[in-house]
Amino acid sequence: LLEDVYNFEDALLVGSLLITLLRNSDRVKIACLAQLVNVIAPIMTSQRGCWAQTTYWPFLHASQFGRGTALRPVIQSPVYDCADFSAVPCVDAVATLGEDGSLTIFAINRSMDADIVLDCDLRAFKEMRLIEHILLCHDDIKAVNTEENPHNVEPIVKKSVDITGGRFTIHLPFLSWNVLRFSPEKSTN
């Protein structure tokens, strides 16, 4: 009775909440996901197996790559108005700097219908190379993963972004969760 099915819209909400937690990690010292399997959880099981709900993916990415020092990026983004707020940025993001010098940017494009080009300036860091761009998006905001269709909403990994002089541009599809992972370039000396 307490097993909720989460859709792609829920995954974007979880991603937004995780960005907020990382952004406020100087005050939020611990945050837990109370249920992990079946009851209001990101993992579902049955007699025949298990599958990840849509909300599993942002949680997985934040737990794997949201480690180190949280950084607050300076963001200029288109805005929208909603019932309770005006001038809400379409792009919400946070970054983490790992102890190994790696950099991860978590970004959500909250626009309902417009893709956004994200221009990033990483010149303050050592030479970086993009390891991967993990993208979670779907044409149907109400799409779900089920036992019969467990791979309906899953991230894809892209690796084709050039960084020139510490700057790069990347395309964020509308209504998408994005994880950009960078590694310091190895010295050739």
Salt bridges, closest charged atoms under 4 A:
GLU9 OE1 - LYS142 NZ 2.62
ASP26 OD2 - ARG27 NH1 3.92
ASP92 OD1 - ARG23 NH2 2.29
ASP92 OD2 - ARG110 NH1 3.65
ASP115 OD2 - HIS171 NE2 2.80
ASP121 OD2 - ARG123 NH2 2.53
ASP121 OD2 - ARG167 NH1 3.18
GLU132 OE2 - ARG181 NH1 2.65
GLU147 OE1 - ARG48 NH2 2.96
GLU154 OE2 - HIS151 ND1 2.59
